[in-house]
C-alpha cells in the first residue's frame, strides 16, 4: 500500500512537470498558429496559402506514419530532444523568411516538428497516467495547454504592434530554451519506462478500423481537427481581411473565446470518470460546434459582441469534444501502444489537409464564408460516429 502511494505521488510530480512543459510548448505553438496564414498572404494568394498547408500537412502525415518505428529504435526521450531543435530551427527560419520559398520551407518544418512534439508529450504523459483517473489527467494536461493558447492571441497582437511577425516568431523560438532546459533537468525521470508494442503500422491501421470504438473516436477526433483547421487558418483571414476587424480587437476576441477550454475541460473529465462516461458530453459538444459553424456562415457583419459570442460558443463545443476525445481514447490504449497514439494524432495534419483542400474547392466558386457552411454539414456526421462507440461507463 505504501509502495503504491509512493508511486502515485511520484507520478503526480512528473505529471506536474509535464503539464508545465505542455504550457510552454503551447504558447510557443500558438504564437505563430494564428498568424501563419496572414504571414503567408504577404507572398502568395489565399488559394496558394491553402495549398501550402495541404502540402505541409501531407508531409507531416508521412512523418507521423514512420514515427512509431523511430520511437521504438531511438526512444521517445531522445527523439523529443532532436525534434525540439528542428522545431526551434523552423521558428528561426520564419523570422528570416523574405520570400515564399523560405516561408513555405519553415512552415513545413514547423508543422512536422510541432505535431511530432505533441506525440512525444502524449507518450510521456501516458507513462505516468493511471486508467481510473485518465479523464482528469488528460483534461488537466489540456487545461495547461489551453492556458497557453488563451494567453497567445493577446501576446501575439502586442508583439505584432511592437515588432511585426519577426518579433513574434522570435519569442516563440525563445520559449524552446526553458522547455529544453527543464526537460534535460528531469532527464532520467522522463526516460522511456515501457516496452513498446512491436506491431507494424499496417497491422495497427487494420486493427483500429476493425475496432468500432477506436474507429469511431478516430473520426470524432478528425472532425474536431477539421474545425480547428478552419478556426486557425480561415477565421482570422475572414474576420481581418473580409470583415475588417483589426488585430487589437481580434487578440481580445481570440483570448476570450478560448476561456471554455479552461473552465469546462477538467469538470467534464471528472464527470466522465465518475458519472456519465464520454458519449453524452461528446453529443452536446458536436451539437454546439455544428450550430456555431452555421452561424459563422450566416453572420456577415463585423459586430464585435456578436462575433465574440459565437466564437465563445464554438469553443464551448470544441472544449467538450476535445476533453472527451482525450479521455475516451487514452482509457482504451496505453503508452506501449505508441502506434495507436501516432495514428490517432494523424488526425491533426489530416484536418489541415482536408480543411484547406475543401477551402480551395469552395473559394474557387463561392465567398469564404461558404467554407463554414460546408464544414457544418460535414460535422453532422459526428453524431453517427459518437453513437457507434461503446461508452466507458
N, C-alpha and C positions, 0 to 999 in steps of 0.2 A: 504493500500500500504506500509506504514512504517512498519507495523507488518510483512508483507510478506518479506520485505527486511531484517528485523532483523532476521527472521527465516533462510533466505538464508545465511546470514553472520555467524550465529551460526553453521549451517550445515557445512560451509566451514572450520571453525575452528576444528570441531570434525573430519571432513574428513582428515585434515592435520595430526591430531594426529594418526588416523588410518593408514594413509599412512606410517608414521614413524614406527609404530608398525609392519606393514607389512614388512618393510625393515629389522628390527631387526630379525623378525621371519624367513625371507627368508635366511639371512646369516647363522643363526643357523641351518636351514634345509639343506642348500646347502653344508655346510662343510662336513657332513657325506655322503651326497647323492652320490657323485661321487666316494667315497672311499669304500662304504659298500660292493660292490661286490668283490673288491680285498682284503678287510679285511677278508671276509668270506672264501676266497680261501686259506687263511693260514691254515684253519681247515678241509675243505672238497673240493671235486671235483667241476667242473663247473656245472655239472648236479644237484648236491645237492644244490649248490648256487641257481640255478633256482627254485628248489623245495622249498627251504626256502622262496623265495619271493612269490611263489604261495600260500603257507600256510599262511604266514604273511598277505598277502593282502586279502585272503579269510576271515580270522578272522576280518580284517578291514571292509570288506563289511558287515558282520553280525552286527558289532557295529554301522555302519552308518545307517543301516536299522532301528535300535531301537533308534537312536539318536534324531529324532524329538520328540518322546514321552518324553524323558528326558528333552529336552529343554522346552517343554510346562509345565512340572511339576516343574522343578528346576530353570528355567530361563537360558538364554544364558549367561548372565553376570556371574552367579555363576559357571556354568559349565566350562567357559573359565579358571577361576582360578584353578579349580580342575585338568583339563586336562593339564594345564601348569606344574603342579607339577609332573604328570605322565610322561610328555614329558622330563622334566629335569632328572627324575629318569632313564629313558631309556638311555639317553646320558651318564650319570654317569656309568650305567651298562656296556656300550660299553668300557669305559675307563678301567674297571676292568676285562673284559672278557678274560679268558685264555683258554677256550675250546669251542667246537662247541655248546654245550647246552646253556651256558651262553650268547654266542654271538647271538644265534637264539632267545632266550627269549627277549633280549634287542632290537633286530631288530623288533620283533613283537610289542613290546610296542612303539617303535619309529614310526612304520608305522601307528598304530592305532591313537596314540596321535597327530601326525603331520597332518594326514588327518582330524581329528575332529577339530583341532585348526583352520584350514583354513575354515571349515564350520562356526565356531564361528565368524571368521573375516568377512565372506560373509554376515552373518546376521547383524553384526554391521555396515558394510559399506552401506548395502541396507537401513538401518534405516535412514541414512542421505542423501540418493540419491534422486534426482528428475528425473522423467521419461524423460523430454525433454533434459536432459544432461547426460543420462546414459552412452552413449558411451564414453564421455570424462571422467566421473567419474571413470568408471571401468578401462579404459586404463591408466589413471594417477596412479591409485592404483596398477595396474600390472607393470607399469614402475618402481615404487618404489621397488616392489618385485623383479623385474628383475635386478635392480641395485645391490641388494644383491646377486643374482645368478652370476652376472658378476664378482663381487669382490671375490667371494668364491674360484674359482679354483686356482687363484694365491695365495691367502691366505693359502689354503689347501696345495698346493705344498711346500710353505715356511715352514708351521708348521710341515709337514711330515719330511722335511730335518732337522728340529731342534729337534723334539721330537717324531717323528713317529705318528702312529694312535692315541695313547693315548692323546697326547697334543692337537691334532685336535678335538677330541671328547670333551675334557675338555673345550676348548674355546667355542665350540658350546653350551655346557651346561651353561657356564658363561653368555652368551648373554641373557639367560632367565631372569636374575636378573633385568637389566634395563627395559626389557619388562614388567615384573611383577610390578615393582615399578611405572612405568608410567601408567599402566592400573589401578592400585589401586588409584593413584593420581587423575585420571579422573573420577574414580568410578561412582558417581551419574549421571554424564552426559552420561555415556555409558550403563546405565542400560536399560533393555528392555522397548521399547516405543510402542510396537504394541501388539494387541491381536491376538495370533496365531490361524490359522485355525485348527479346531478340526478333520479334515479329517484323517482317518486311512491310513496306508501305502499301504494296498492292493487297496483301492479306488484311491489313488494317482497314483499308477502304471497304473491302468486301464485307468484313465483319460489322463495320459501322452501318453499312447500307442494309444489312440483314436484320440488325437490331433496331426495332421501331423506336425505342427510346432515344438511342444515340442519333438515329436519322432525324427524328422529329426535332430534337434540341439543336442539331446542326442547322437545320433550315430556319428555325426561330432566330438563332444567332446570325445567320446570313441576312435575314430581313432587317435585323437591328443595325447591322453594319451598312446595309444599303441605305437606311435612313441617315446614319452618321456621315456617309459619303456626300449626301446632298446637303446635310447641315453644315459640314465643314467647308466644302468646296463651293456650293452654289447659293446658299442662303446669304453669306457675306457679299457675293457678287450682286445678287438680286437686290439686296437692301441698300448697298453702297452705290452701285452704278445705275440700276434701273429705277430705284425709288429715291435716290439722292440723300440718304442718311449718312452723316459724316462719321469718322472713326471714333470721335469722342463719345457720341451717343451710342454707337454700336458696342464699344467697350463696356459701357454700363449695362446695356441690354443683355449682352452675352454673358456677363458675370451673374446678373440676376437670374437669367433663365437656367443657370446650372445649379441653383440652390437645391432643387429637388433631389439631386444626386447625394447631397449631404444629409438632408433631413429624412429621406424616405428609405434609403437602401438598408441601413442597419435594422430599423424596425421590421422591414419586410423580411430580412434574413432570419430574425428571431421568430417571427410568426411562422415562416416556412419550416423552421427546425422544430418548433414546439406544437403548432396547432394545425395549420392547413395543408402543408406541402406547397409545391410551387405552382401548380396549374391554374388555380383560381386567380392568383395575383398576376400571372402572365396574361390571362384573358383580359383583365382590366387594363393592363399596360398596353397591349396591342390595340384595344379599342380606342384608348385616348390618343395613341400615336397616329392611328389611321385618321381619326377625326381632325387632328391638328394638321396633317398633310393636306386634307381637303380645304382647310381654312387658309393654309399657305397659298394654295392655288386661287382661292376666291378673293382674298384681300389685295387690292391694287392701289391703296392709298398709303402714304408714309405717316400714318397716325401712330405716334410713338407708343402711347399707352396700350393701343390695340395689339400692335406687334409684340410688345412686351408680354402681354397676357397670353397670346398664342404661343410664343416661343417658350414661355414658362410651362404651359400645359403640355407642349410636346416633350419637354424633359421630364415631366411627371410620368408620362407613359414610358419614355425610354429608360428612366431610372428603375422602374418596376420590372421591366423586361430584362434589363441588364443584371439586376440583383438575382432574379430567379434563374436566368441563364447560367450564371456562375454557380449558384447554389446547387442546381439540379445536376449540371454536368460533373462537378467535382465530387458529388456524392456517389456517382456511378463509375468514376475512374480514380486511379491513384497516381502518385508521382512516377512509379515504374512504367506506367502506360504512356511514355513520352510520345509515342507515335500517334496515339489518340489525341493528346493535347495539341500536337502540331497540326493535325487535320482540322481540329476544332478552331484553331487560330487562323487557319487559311481563310476563314470567313471574312476577316478584316480586309486583306487585299482583294479578295473576290468582290466584296462590296464596292471597293474603289475601282474595280474593272467594270462591273455591271452598271453602277451608277453613272460614271462618265460616258460609258458606251451608250446607255439609254439617253443621256443628255445630248450627245452628238446627233443621235437619230431624231429626237423630239425637237431640238432647237434648229434643226435644218428646215423644219416646216412650220413651227409654232413658236410663240414667245416663251421665255424661260420659265414662267410660272406653270406652264403645262407639264413640266417635268414633275412637279409636286403632285399633280393630278394622277399622272402615270404611276408614281410611287405609292400613292394612296390605294389605288386599285390593286397593285401587286401585294400590298401589305395585308389585304383582306385574306390572303391565303394562310396567314399566320394562325387564324382560328382553327383551321383544319389540322395544321401541324401540332398545335398545342393539344387538341383533342386526341391525337393519335398516341401520345405518350402516357405511360403509367405514372401516377403521382407517387412521391416518396413517402406519403403518409396515408 
